[in-house]
Structures are given as C-alpha cells and as structure tokens.
Amino acid sequence: MSNKVTVTNAENSGDVVLVVKRKKFPWWIFLLLLPLVLLIPVKRDISVEFLEGGTGIAVAETPAAVVYPEISTFGGVVEKTFSGNTDTEGKVVVKDAKMPLWYKLFGGLRDSVSVSCENDCNGIAGLKDSYKSFPENSFKQVHLSAKTSVETVKVIDVDDNEPLPEATVTISGDGLEKSTVITDVSGAVDINSMPVCGTVRIIASRDGYESDTLEATLFDLNNMSEHEKVLKLRPLKGCVKVIVKNLKTKTLLAGATVTLTIDGQSQKLTTNTNGVGIGQFDSLRITQQLNFLASKSGYADTTLSGYNVKDFMALDEEKRTMYLRPLTTSLVFINTDNNNVLEGVTNKIYKNGSLVATEYSNSKGEFIVSNIGENDKISIVASKTGYSTNSTKVKNQTLANLNTQASRTIPLTKNEQPKPTPPTPPNNNVNPPDLKGQSGDLRVNLQWYTKTDLDLHVIDPCGNEIYFSKRRASCGGGVGTLDLDANALFGTTSRPQENIYWNSPSKGTYTIKVHCFKWRERVPTPITYNITVIDKGVRTDKRGQISSGGNIVVLKHTVN
C-alpha cells in the first residue's frame, strides 16, 4: 500500500512527485491473542426446580444440594457443593459458578452436575446430568419420586390358621402403580414399593375363599405385630346330599353306609332309617375333592368320585345317586297294613336263632334280608308303634319256603285306640281343671303328650284363621284369641296345650285343624292328641293321631 505526494519546485516550476510507502500491520497477531481471550474468566448461575413426581407440586422449603464443577483457566476441575433449602416454589439457585470463556462456549459435555433433595415422603439423590443440560436463563426441572419401603404380609386360612400359598395379592394405593403378586409356600408376600406416605390397599384372594382386604399406611404397618399383618381368607362352604338306591328296583335304600373321603380324612353317615335313602354332609369347602363309597349288607359296594363340592352341588338328582347291586342271596320282603305298603317298620332278622340285623322298611314297604344260605332258617319279628307285632309270618323258614313274594309279605294290624270318655261337666263348669288357658262362651283346647310342636288352627265363620301367627281375629262382634302356644321354641314340655277362646262368638261353623309344625320324636310313629270343645258349658272331646308333617281337619263345630 502506498500514497503519492506532489511537491512544486519554485525555481524551475517543476513538480516533484514523492511516493510514501506505509508499513503493513501484522494480522497474524490477532491469532496469537485469541487464545488469551478464551481464557477470560466468566460466571454463570445454576438453577434447579424440584417437583413431586406425578403431581408436579413444588417441593417447598426442603433441604437440597447441588454438586457442580468449578473450572480453572486451564481446565482444572474443583468439585463444589451447594447446600440449602428450596424456596416456596421449590427452587434452588447456585450463584456465580466460575469457568473460563472457552468452557462456557465449548465445554460442559463431559462434566456433570449432581442434585439431591428429599422430604418425609419424596426424595431423589445423586441425579446427574451434563452441565450443558442446565439452562442459564431458566430452571432445570427435577421430579422427585415417592420414598418406598419393603413390607411383608401373610395370607392364612381363617379356619385352621394355616398359610395359603398361591393366593393372589393385589396391591394399589396413593402414588403406587397397581400390581399383583402370588404368595409363596409360607403364604407370605413382599410389598417392594410400599410408599412411605399414602395408603396402600392390599386385597388377597384365592379360588374357593372369600377375599380379605387390608388398608393401611406404612406407619400403621410398622406399628402392627406380625399376627396383625395377616389377611384371613374364609373358605366358601356348602353341603352335599347323596342318594342311595337299589340298582334292581331303583327304590331308595335306607340304612346304607356312605363314607366320604377328603384329603385322606373320612367321615360316615347312614342313609335315613325311616325309609328315605338320603344322607347329607355339611360344612364342606367348595374346592374339596369328593370320594364316596356306599355299602350295605347284602349289596355290592359302589363308589362315586371326580367332583369337587361346588360342582357336585350343581348336579341333578340322577348324577348324585349311588346304586347298590343286591347280592344273589338276598331276598326282598314287604311290610303291609291291610294290603297297603307300610313304611318305617322295624324288622329284626334272626338267622338260625341269632339276631343278625335290623332293617327298616322303605317308602314301598320293602326291606332286604341278605346272605341267606340254602339251609339257613330265617325268622323275622316285625313291629311298629301303633301296630301289633308279627313274629309268626316268617319263622324258621328256609329259602325253599320263601320263593314267592306272598311268603315274604309280612302284614301288621293297627291297634285300635281306646276312645277317651270325656268327663261330664257339672253345671256352669266352664273352666275344667284338666284344661289350661282362659275360658269363654266358646273354647277350643288342644292337648298332646310329647315335646313335638303341634299347632291349633281354627277358622271362624268369617274365614279368619286363628293360630300362632295370627292370635286374634274379630267376626260379627265376637273376638277369638289364642292365649296358649306350647313347644314353640323354648321351654318345651311333655304335657303341652294350646287354647283359643271367644266371648260372644258369632253364629256359624268353626273349622278346627291340627298341624304338626316341628317333629321332635326319634321314631316315625304317629303321636296322639285330644281336641276339647266347650260351647256354653257343653263339652265335646275328640281324639286322633298325627304324623310328621301332618296338617289335618279334626272336626267342624257349629255355634247356633
């Protein structure tokens, strides 16, 4: 680069041109100075905002720490720690972190900042991120997680307090993702993410059991004993009814033994001896597997299995029936009453003079005598309350003499019941000493002599039925009242009475009934009762018999 300067000479009036050359500045000096500029120390802030995980709520006024690198001019690193509390917005600011300009422009990729913060319920420790990820003019948001603990709960069977393995435990609650775990062989399960704050809902369930729920905080669980941190499952239960029939006749078979085996444990019952071949097992867990064995003298055994209680309860009657095949040496005998079959007869069976069995006739009057040898002498004594005993029809008979059904039919004759002779009441004797209860112009009294619960019912001319559920009724101005109701629930007696009376009874017909409400006898024989009607001092008595479940009209009385 150069500049031209013109000089004028006065003597010769000529011009002299001077050329002046400037010295160039060395530009390369800037390249030498640039590194020195990058070494200029600068400062910056590190800003962090702490929030609760999931809710985004600020973690305010809580101890927090920021560990950051402070960089020297030539790249040396000194680790600095800031400790303090977050403000009301959950924020922490580290002021004037030192570093050279070159680090601010190009560094921070390998070095990292670590932050930590925790309160009673939430926390985060040692979260590291690159220096560059912390913005200069804004806050880096850090989300805390709920603090958790490990707790162990146990699941047991409430009936026997034994642990229940393979039970399903469902865990849910505040800040806790719903999860499902299975109990181990000891019935225990660990809750690995139990939140320190908040409530956990623990539901235990297993097939065949009612579920149980435990809802508690960690504080509650920590203060519970091992026996209290237990979910107790109650087994679902049911009852199963088995039916035993004769394979040949398809009739119900009474007196058969049914053995039920469950998990190696056995229990037995005998099908009803009153002519009904049915038995029932109660309080069985619905998941238990059933194995039945039915047996009876003179029959081949039979079995029934492959069902649990729940499935067995859903079967129809045919599938719940066990058929016993009569052995070839067995004979069917029949009890009758005037050519009608007679059930519930006690038949004592003697073989060669020795009592070998007692059989009860079923609803068809039938019973079986089994294992009869060709030369055996069979005798049968048949008896039933209210009937004369027959010990002569079958006496020392062999198979050859018992080859027809007529020879094996044993009739019983019903005993005639003596009719009671009612006392002749004296004049104005409206309250005889043998009757309990209050008197009236009309009175109906029921007497019997056992602890069975009989009920007196009277239907008045207006159609009102007076009995234990409706003790008073009005008809045409007269009011009927039941003032005695015996053997109902408590205080049973063997000489009970029930009594209904009217003052000024309306004219018309009164229908008197006796109902057997609750049978409490050990034998199925009918029981005797007596009805007394006193109408304006005139007494009428009528005696009769009633069986289990009976509901009969005794008489009709007309008031004129």
VOZATOR-594277 format. One record per residue (C-alpha): x, y, z. Coordinates in pm, whole numbers, plus 32768, in hexadecimal, padded with zeros to 4 digits. Layout:
% VOZATOR-594277
XYZ ...
% end
This chain:
% VOZATOR-594277
800080008000 808B815D7FA7 802382CE7F8B 809D83CB7E84 810085327EF4 8144864C7DEC 8245875A7E49 826C88A07D74 83CD892B7D3A 83CE8AAD7D34 85078ACE7C62 84B789FF7B3C 834589F47B7C 835388827B5E 829887867C22 8342867B7CF0 827885497D42 82D4849C7E85 8256833D7EC0 822482ED8034 81F9817C808F 813E811681D7 81A97FEA82AA 809D7ED182B7 80107E5B8415 804C7CE38452 7EED7C488459 7F6D7B0284DF 7F977BAA8632 7E197B838660 7E3F7A0A8642 7F3D7A16875C 7E527AE58838 7D187A0F8803 7D7878FA88FA 7DB87A018A01 7C527A8089CF 7BC279238A01 7C7879148B4E 7BB27A3A8BD6 7AF779C28D12 797979DD8D11 785E79808E01 770878E08DDA 75E2786B8EB5 756977068EDD 73EE77018F19 732475CD8F82 71AF75A58FC5 714374739093 6FE473E3905B 6F2872B590E3 6F1471998FE9 6DBC71618F56 6D1872948FF2 6E0D73A88F87 6DE4745290D9 6F0F75239145 6FE974889255 6FFA75C69328 70E776199448 719474CA943A 730C74829463 73B57464930E 751B744C928A 75C4749A913E 771D740B90F2 77BF74BB8FC8 791974E28F2F 79D8762A8F46 7ACC76458E1E 7C1D76F88E34 7CB777C18D16 7D6C769A8C81 7C60758D8CC0 7CA0751E8E24 7B6474A18ED0 7B0A74E19039 79C6744290B6 78EC75389176 77B974EF924A 769875D6928E 75AE757A93AD 747376319411 72F976299410 7213765192E7 713C778892E5 6FC0778D92ED 6FBE7732917A 70AA760C91A9 71CC76C59104 734176D2914E 743A77C090A1 75B7779790B2 764678F1906C 778679458FAA 781177F08F55 797078408EC9 79FA77C78D7A 7ACF784B8C58 7A2778D28B21 7A9977A98A53 79E976BA8B46 78AA77808B37 78B0777989BC 792D761E8977 793C75558ABD 784474B08BA8 7809737D8AD4 78D3728D8BA5 78BA73358CF8 7772730D8DB2 76A373AE8EC4 760C72D48FD8 74D87339909E 742472A491CD 72F072FC9298 720972469386 70F272789481 702D71819553 6F6C70F3942C 7038713592F0 71A471359292 72AF71249186 742570FF91BE 7551710890D1 7492716A8F98 75A571C48EA0 758472768D58 7673732A8C6F 76CE74928CBE 763F74FC8B6E 74E474738BCC 74C2757C8CDC 743E76B38C26 74D778048C82 739D78D38C6C 72A177D78CF0 727276C68DF4 72B875578DBB 718F74948E3F 71E073648F13 70C2727B8F78 70DD71C790C6 705B706790FA 6F8C6FE7921F 70606F42932B 70136DD1934D 704F6CB79440 70386B3C943B 6F236AA1950F 6EBA69349532 6D5468BF9564 6CD0675D958C 6B9666AC950F 6AFB659595E0 69C964B395EC 68E965409700 686563E79761 69B0634197B6 6AA3646B97B6 6B7B63B796B6 6C36648595AB 6B9D64979450 6C9D64799337 6C4664E291D2 6B4C65E6924B 6B2D671C9170 6B856864921B 6B2769A79167 6BD46AE691DD 6B636C48918B 6B6A6D9A9233 6BDC6F039237 6CFF6F34914A 6D1A6DBF9113 6CE46D0E8FCA 6BF06BEE8FEE 6C9F6A9E8FF5 6C5569319039 6D33683390E7 6D0A66C89158 6D4D664F92B9 6E69655892F0 6E58640593A0 6E4964B494F1 6D22658A9481 6DFA66C6948A 6E2E67D99389 6F1669089385 6E966A619324 6FD46AEA928A 6F586C49923C 6E936CA39370 6E786E22936F 6EF06EC694AE 6DCC6FB99498 6C706F60941C 6B8A6E3A944E 6BB36CE293B5 6A8E6BFA936D 6AE86A8B9375 69E7698C92FD 6A2968169323 695867149268 695F65A7920C 686F64BE915C 677D642A9258 67A9653F935A 670D668C93B1 680967A3936F 6897687F9485 691369E89479 6A1A6A9E9545 6A266C18951B 6B396CCC95D9 6C576DC695CE 6DC46D6895FD 6DAB6E019758 6C896D1897A6 6D446BE89722 6E7E6C3F97E4 6DB16C489924 6CFE6AFF98E0 6D7369B59970 6DC168939889 6C7267F898E8 6BBA6935987F 6C6169519729 6B96682896B6 6A7F680A95B6 698A66FD9622 68C966479512 678C65919574 6748645294AD 6603644893EC 6537631C9461 6410625193F3 63556111943C 63355FE0935C 62105EF39358 62475D8E92E2 61355C9B927F 61515B229296 60685A3D91CF 603C58CD918B 60C7588E902E 5FC157888FE4 5E8658319063 5EFF599E9041 5E6659E19199 5F085AAE92AE 5FE059DA9390 5FD85A2F9502 60E259BE95F9 620059CC94FD 63535A4B9575 63EF5B6194A7 655F5BAD94E9 65E55CFC946F 675E5D1C944F 68015E749425 697C5EA4942C 69A85D5394D5 68A95DA295E8 67635CDD95F3 660B5D189685 64D95C399679 63605C509680 62405B5D9669 61295BA79576 5FE65BF1962B 5F505AC796E1 5DED5B4796B5 5DD75AC69553 5E945BDE94A0 5FE55B81940B 60785CDF941E 619B5D6994E7 623F5EBF94FE 63A05F33954F 63B0609B95CD 64B761B195E1 659C613694CA 668962229419 6612625592B7 6768620B9220 679660BC92CF 67995F8191F9 66935E7E9258 66B85D049261 65835C3F92CA 65645ACE9321 64075A3E935C 63D958EC93FF 62CA581A94A0 62B256B79510 622F55E093F3 62A256D392E6 63DB5707921A 6496584B9271 6495596E917F 65635AAC9162 65315C0C90E0 664D5D0590A9 66DA5E0A8FBA 661F5F3A9041 666C6055912E 656160D9921A 650061FE913C 64CF61249007 641F600F90CA 631F61059156 62C261668FF1 627D5FFE8F81 611C5F828F47 608D5E709023 60E35D528F39 62565DA98F32 625C5DBD90AE 61C55C6290D0 62955B319132 61FF59E290CD 624458AC919D 621F575B90F2 616F565691CB 6236551491FD 619953DB916E 614D534692C7 607C54709334 5F005472933F 5E0B5595933D 5D015592944E 5BD556799469 5B1B57059596 59A9574F9562 587B57DB9619 573257559590 57D15718943B 58725873943C 59EC5893944F 5A6958FE95A6 5BAB59C495C7 5C8359F796FB 5C4758989786 5D5D580B9862 5DB756AD97ED 5E9D55E298CD 5F3B54CC97FF 5FA8538798A0 607E528597F1 6088512D988E 600651C099D5 610052E799E7 60AF545499A8 618054BB9879 60E856069806 5FD657079834 5F3C579696F7 5E3A58A996C6 5D3C589D95B0 5D5B59B494AE 5C495A87940F 5BDB59549346 5BCD587E9480 5D0157BD9409 5E34574694C2 5F4B56539469 5FBE5519951B 611754C19495 620F53A3949C 610F529294C3 61A8513894AB 60EB50129416 60B64F6C9568 609950A7963C 5F5D50CF9709 5ED9523496FD 5DF252D597FB 5D74543D97F0 5CCF55049906 5C1D5633986F 5BA9574E9952 5B3358B6993D 5A9F59999A40 592559909A2A 592458369987 592356D59A0B 5A6F561C99EA 5A84550598E7 5B8353F99941 5AD552CD98A6 5ABB53149731 5C2E52CF96F9 5CA751DB9802 5DBB50DC97C7 5D8650EE964F 5E8B507B954F 5EC650F993EF 5DE34FEA936A 5CC35074943A 5D0751DE93D7 5CFE51BA925C 5BC3528D9225 5B7B53F79274 5A4553939338 5B1F52C3941F 5BFA53F79456 5ADC54EA949E 5AB355339611 596A55E09671 593C56B097AC 57F05703984A 57AF585E98CE 5753586B9A3D 560359049A8D 56345A3C9B60 554A5A4D9C8A 54675B739C69 547D5C5D9D91 53445C879E5F 531C5DFC9E8E 52BA5E619FEA 51585EDBA01C 517D6041A084 50A360BBA1A1 4FC461E5A16C 50816326A11F 51CD6266A117 52686342A00B 53CE6318A083 541761A7A0C5 5554616BA193 55F6608EA085 55FC61AB9F87 56EC62D09F83 56A664289EF9 558465199F0F 541564BD9EEB 530365689E24 51AB65289D94 526564509C94 53B063A59CD3 548E62B99C06 55B1620B9CB7 56C161259C26 577E602D9D05 58965F379CB1 59A65E859D73 5AFA5EB49CC8 5BF05FD19C88 5B935FE19B17 5B0961379AB4 599B61129A4B 58D4624899EF 575F62859A1E 56B1633B98FB 554363AC98FE 5493644D97D5 5369651F984B 522565559782 52BA669496EB 53DF65D19656 54E466529750 55E8654C97AD 5662656F9916 57B164CE9966 590F652A99E6 5950662998D1 57F666CE98F4 578E66B49A5F 565567939A58 553C67BB995E 53E76866996D 52AD67D698CD 514D686298F9 51A5690E9A3E 524B67DF9ADB 53C667DA9B06 548B66939AFD 55D8668C9BB9 56F3658D9BC2 578065A99D24 5853646A9D35 595F64039C35 5A3062E19CBA 5B7F62429C51 5BCC63579B5A 5D3A63A99BA2 5D9163A99D12 5D0C62FC9E46 5C8861C49D9A 5BB460DD9E6B 5B365F7A9E47 59D15FE39EAA 599061129DCA 584761BE9D7C 57D062CA9C8A 569063909CCB 55AA647B9C04 5475651F9C9F 5357660E9C3C 526F66EB9D04 512667159C48 519066419B1B 50DC668099D5 4FF065779953 506B648A9848 5160636F980A 52BE636598A7 53BE628497F7 54C061F098E8 561161789864 575160E398F7 58A06124984C 59E8607198A0 5AD961999891 5C1B61079924 5C565F8E994E 5D3B5F3F9A73 5D085DC89A98 5E195CC59A5D 5D2D5BCB99BE 5C425C0E9899 5B075B889944 59D65C709958 59865D219A9E 58315D3C9B45 577D5E859B8B 562D5EEE9C25 554C600F9BBA 5458609C9CBB 533A61869C55 526D62319D64 513F62EF9CDF 5076639C9DF1 50DB62969EF2 50A161679E0F 51E760A79DDE 52465FD39CAF 538F5F0F9C92 54275E719B5C 556B5DA99B57 56445D659A25 57A65D2899A6 58915DF898CF 59DD5DA79824 5B0B5E7C97D0 5AA65F9396E0 59325F509710 582D606496E5 56D05FDB971F 556B6056975D 54F75FB898A3 538D602998AF 5297613E985D 51C861D69978 508F62A4993E 502763B89A2F 4EAC63F49A24 
% end
